[in-house]
């Protein structure tokens, strides 16, 4: 099921970045992370999260770790 308010993942929104990038703590990327990505992830169910990750698989284990552990 596609969520009507689905957003693209951070590695697509901000190309050539990783989850430890300093830009996540400043400017428009910080705003996007805090005000768009975090609320989106918080508001979807576990089933929707699993579907999202199937459609948008993290590019590596660092991204997966941040998505599922630190950025929840």
KOLBAVO-807361 format. One record per atom (N, C-alpha, C): residue number from 0; atom name; x, y, z. Coordinates in pm, 1 decimal. Example, Ala and Ser with C-alpha at 12.3 -4.5 7.8 and 13.67 -1.06 7.14 Angstrom:
// residues 2
<0,N,<1319.0,-569.0,780.0>>;
<0,CA,<1230.0,-450.0,780.0>>;
<0,C,<1320.0,-330.0,780.0>>;
<1,N,<1285.0,-225.0,708.0>>;
<1,CA,<1367.0,-106.0,714.0>>;
<1,C,<1290.0,3.0,787.0>>;
// end
This chain:
// residues 72
<0,N,<84.9,-118.4,0.0>>;
<0,CA,<0.0,0.0,0.0>>;
<0,C,<88.8,123.9,0.0>>;
<1,N,<63.0,217.2,-88.7>>;
<1,CA,<138.3,341.7,-95.0>>;
<1,C,<68.7,445.3,-8.4>>;
<2,N,<144.2,505.3,79.8>>;
<2,CA,<92.3,610.2,166.3>>;
<2,C,<78.4,737.3,83.8>>;
<3,N,<-38.0,802.1,90.6>>;
<3,CA,<-63.6,922.7,12.2>>;
<3,C,<35.7,1033.9,42.1>>;
<4,N,<85.9,1037.0,163.6>>;
<4,CA,<178.7,1143.2,201.9>>;
<4,C,<324.2,1095.8,200.5>>;
<5,N,<350.0,984.8,130.1>>;
<5,CA,<484.4,927.2,127.0>>;
<5,C,<587.3,1027.2,74.8>>;
<6,N,<701.5,1025.2,137.0>>;
<6,CA,<812.1,1110.2,95.7>>;
<6,C,<923.7,1023.4,39.3>>;
<7,N,<1009.0,1083.9,-39.9>>;
<7,CA,<1124.1,1008.6,-87.0>>;
<7,C,<1224.0,997.8,27.9>>;
<8,N,<1307.3,895.3,26.6>>;
<8,CA,<1400.7,876.5,137.7>>;
<8,C,<1513.0,981.0,135.7>>;
<9,N,<1577.8,999.7,248.8>>;
<9,CA,<1680.4,1103.4,258.5>>;
<9,C,<1795.9,1086.7,160.4>>;
<10,N,<1834.8,963.5,127.5>>;
<10,CA,<1945.8,944.2,34.2>>;
<10,C,<1906.7,978.7,-108.4>>;
<11,N,<1777.2,992.4,-136.1>>;
<11,CA,<1729.6,1040.0,-265.8>>;
<11,C,<1707.0,1191.3,-263.2>>;
<12,N,<1656.7,1239.9,-153.6>>;
<12,CA,<1630.9,1384.0,-138.2>>;
<12,C,<1762.3,1462.0,-137.1>>;
<13,N,<1860.8,1408.7,-65.2>>;
<13,CA,<1992.0,1473.8,-52.7>>;
<13,C,<2098.1,1375.4,-101.8>>;
<14,N,<2118.9,1377.8,-232.1>>;
<14,CA,<2210.7,1284.2,-295.7>>;
<14,C,<2353.1,1299.0,-242.6>>;
<15,N,<2423.9,1188.5,-243.0>>;
<15,CA,<2564.1,1183.6,-202.4>>;
<15,C,<2585.9,1228.0,-58.4>>;
<16,N,<2490.7,1194.8,27.7>>;
<16,CA,<2506.4,1221.1,170.6>>;
<16,C,<2497.8,1088.8,245.0>>;
<17,N,<2532.8,1092.3,370.1>>;
<17,CA,<2511.2,976.2,455.6>>;
<17,C,<2445.6,1026.1,583.7>>;
<18,N,<2401.7,936.4,669.2>>;
<18,CA,<2326.8,980.2,787.5>>;
<18,C,<2410.6,1058.0,888.8>>;
<19,N,<2542.4,1056.2,875.3>>;
<19,CA,<2626.9,1132.7,968.0>>;
<19,C,<2664.5,1269.8,911.3>>;
<20,N,<2613.3,1303.0,795.5>>;
<20,CA,<2640.6,1430.8,728.9>>;
<20,C,<2602.2,1546.9,820.2>>;
<21,N,<2690.5,1645.6,832.9>>;
<21,CA,<2665.4,1760.9,919.8>>;
<21,C,<2544.6,1843.4,874.5>>;
<22,N,<2508.2,1834.8,748.5>>;
<22,CA,<2393.0,1908.9,697.2>>;
<22,C,<2261.4,1871.9,762.4>>;
<23,N,<2254.4,1754.4,823.3>>;
<23,CA,<2131.7,1716.2,892.9>>;
<23,C,<2109.2,1801.6,1016.6>>;
<24,N,<2208.6,1878.8,1055.5>>;
<24,CA,<2196.9,1961.1,1175.6>>;
<24,C,<2198.9,2111.0,1144.8>>;
<25,N,<2164.1,2145.8,1019.6>>;
<25,CA,<2162.0,2287.6,984.3>>;
<25,C,<2080.3,2312.2,857.8>>;
<26,N,<2023.0,2428.8,850.0>>;
<26,CA,<1956.8,2474.2,728.5>>;
<26,C,<1835.2,2395.1,684.3>>;
<27,N,<1814.1,2395.4,552.3>>;
<27,CA,<1694.0,2332.7,497.2>>;
<27,C,<1693.2,2181.3,515.0>>;
<28,N,<1810.4,2119.1,514.7>>;
<28,CA,<1813.1,1973.9,534.6>>;
<28,C,<1774.6,1937.2,677.3>>;
<29,N,<1815.0,2017.8,774.9>>;
<29,CA,<1773.1,1993.0,913.3>>;
<29,C,<1621.7,2009.7,924.7>>;
<30,N,<1568.6,2115.5,864.4>>;
<30,CA,<1424.1,2136.7,866.5>>;
<30,C,<1351.8,2016.5,805.4>>;
<31,N,<1397.4,1971.6,688.6>>;
<31,CA,<1334.0,1858.5,621.4>>;
<31,C,<1336.7,1735.1,710.9>>;
<32,N,<1451.5,1707.9,772.5>>;
<32,CA,<1463.7,1590.1,858.8>>;
<32,C,<1368.8,1598.3,978.2>>;
<33,N,<1367.7,1712.8,1045.9>>;
<33,CA,<1288.5,1727.9,1167.8>>;
<33,C,<1139.5,1747.9,1143.2>>;
<34,N,<1105.2,1821.2,1038.3>>;
<34,CA,<966.0,1859.8,1016.7>>;
<34,C,<893.2,1779.1,909.7>>;
<35,N,<967.7,1705.2,828.2>>;
<35,CA,<904.5,1625.6,722.3>>;
<35,C,<930.5,1476.2,744.4>>;
<36,N,<1057.6,1439.1,747.0>>;
<36,CA,<1091.1,1296.4,755.3>>;
<36,C,<1052.3,1234.5,888.6>>;
<37,N,<1091.4,1294.0,1000.4>>;
<37,CA,<1058.4,1235.9,1131.0>>;
<37,C,<907.6,1223.1,1151.8>>;
<38,N,<827.7,1327.3,1125.0>>;
<38,CA,<682.6,1310.9,1142.0>>;
<38,C,<623.2,1204.8,1048.0>>;
<39,N,<671.6,1200.4,924.0>>;
<39,CA,<623.6,1098.0,831.0>>;
<39,C,<648.1,959.1,889.3>>;
<40,N,<769.1,932.4,933.4>>;
<40,CA,<805.0,800.2,985.2>>;
<40,C,<727.9,768.1,1112.2>>;
<41,N,<710.6,867.6,1196.8>>;
<41,CA,<637.4,848.2,1322.4>>;
<41,C,<490.6,813.2,1296.7>>;
<42,N,<433.7,870.1,1192.7>>;
<42,CA,<290.1,856.6,1168.7>>;
<42,C,<249.5,734.9,1086.6>>;
<43,N,<344.9,657.9,1035.8>>;
<43,CA,<306.4,539.9,959.6>>;
<43,C,<321.1,414.9,1047.2>>;
<44,N,<244.3,314.2,1012.9>>;
<44,CA,<243.8,189.8,1090.9>>;
<44,C,<368.4,106.3,1060.7>>;
<45,N,<389.5,4.4,1140.1>>;
<45,CA,<501.8,-87.1,1116.2>>;
<45,C,<489.7,-155.5,980.0>>;
<46,N,<368.5,-188.9,941.9>>;
<46,CA,<346.7,-251.5,810.1>>;
<46,C,<381.1,-152.9,699.4>>;
<47,N,<338.5,-28.2,714.1>>;
<47,CA,<371.1,74.1,614.2>>;
<47,C,<521.9,100.0,609.1>>;
<48,N,<587.6,94.7,723.4>>;
<48,CA,<734.0,111.1,725.5>>;
<48,C,<801.5,-0.8,648.2>>;
<49,N,<759.2,-123.3,672.1>>;
<49,CA,<817.6,-237.3,600.9>>;
<49,C,<794.2,-224.2,449.8>>;
<50,N,<674.2,-185.0,410.4>>;
<50,CA,<644.5,-162.8,268.2>>;
<50,C,<732.1,-53.0,210.3>>;
<51,N,<747.1,54.7,284.2>>;
<51,CA,<831.2,166.4,239.9>>;
<51,C,<974.1,119.7,216.1>>;
<52,N,<1028.9,42.3,310.4>>;
<52,CA,<1167.0,-4.4,297.1>>;
<52,C,<1183.0,-106.0,184.5>>;
<53,N,<1077.1,-176.6,148.9>>;
<53,CA,<1083.1,-264.5,31.5>>;
<53,C,<1087.9,-181.9,-97.2>>;
<54,N,<1010.9,-74.4,-100.6>>;
<54,CA,<1009.9,13.2,-218.8>>;
<54,C,<1135.3,98.1,-227.9>>;
<55,N,<1187.6,139.5,-114.3>>;
<55,CA,<1304.6,227.4,-106.1>>;
<55,C,<1411.7,162.0,-18.0>>;
<56,N,<1474.8,55.7,-62.6>>;
<56,CA,<1574.6,-9.7,23.1>>;
<56,C,<1692.0,83.8,51.9>>;
<57,N,<1735.9,88.6,176.5>>;
<57,CA,<1851.0,171.5,210.7>>;
<57,C,<1972.7,128.1,128.9>>;
<58,N,<2055.3,224.3,87.6>>;
<58,CA,<2169.0,191.5,1.4>>;
<58,C,<2280.2,113.6,71.5>>;
<59,N,<2283.6,119.4,204.2>>;
<59,CA,<2387.0,45.4,277.2>>;
<59,C,<2343.1,25.4,422.4>>;
<60,N,<2425.6,-44.6,496.7>>;
<60,CA,<2390.1,-77.1,634.8>>;
<60,C,<2391.3,45.0,726.8>>;
<61,N,<2473.6,144.0,698.1>>;
<61,CA,<2472.7,265.3,780.2>>;
<61,C,<2337.4,335.5,771.5>>;
<62,N,<2285.3,349.0,649.9>>;
<62,CA,<2152.6,409.4,634.4>>;
<62,C,<2046.8,325.8,706.2>>;
<63,N,<2054.2,194.3,690.3>>;
<63,CA,<1955.6,106.5,756.1>>;
<63,C,<1961.4,125.3,907.7>>;
<64,N,<2081.1,129.5,964.0>>;
<64,CA,<2098.1,148.7,1108.7>>;
<64,C,<2033.9,279.8,1153.6>>;
<65,N,<2060.5,388.4,1083.0>>;
<65,CA,<2003.3,517.3,1122.4>>;
<65,C,<1852.3,517.8,1108.5>>;
<66,N,<1802.1,463.5,998.4>>;
<66,CA,<1657.2,462.6,977.0>>;
<66,C,<1583.6,383.0,1084.3>>;
<67,N,<1639.6,271.2,1122.0>>;
<67,CA,<1567.2,181.6,1211.6>>;
<67,C,<1604.6,196.3,1358.6>>;
<68,N,<1714.2,264.0,1387.7>>;
<68,CA,<1758.5,274.6,1526.7>>;
<68,C,<1764.9,418.2,1576.7>>;
<69,N,<1839.3,501.1,1508.0>>;
<69,CA,<1863.3,637.0,1557.5>>;
<69,C,<1758.9,738.0,1514.5>>;
<70,N,<1702.2,720.2,1396.3>>;
<70,CA,<1607.9,818.6,1342.2>>;
<70,C,<1463.9,770.4,1353.4>>;
<71,N,<1428.4,710.6,1463.1>>;
<71,CA,<1291.1,661.8,1477.6>>;
<71,C,<1213.3,746.1,1576.2>>;
// end
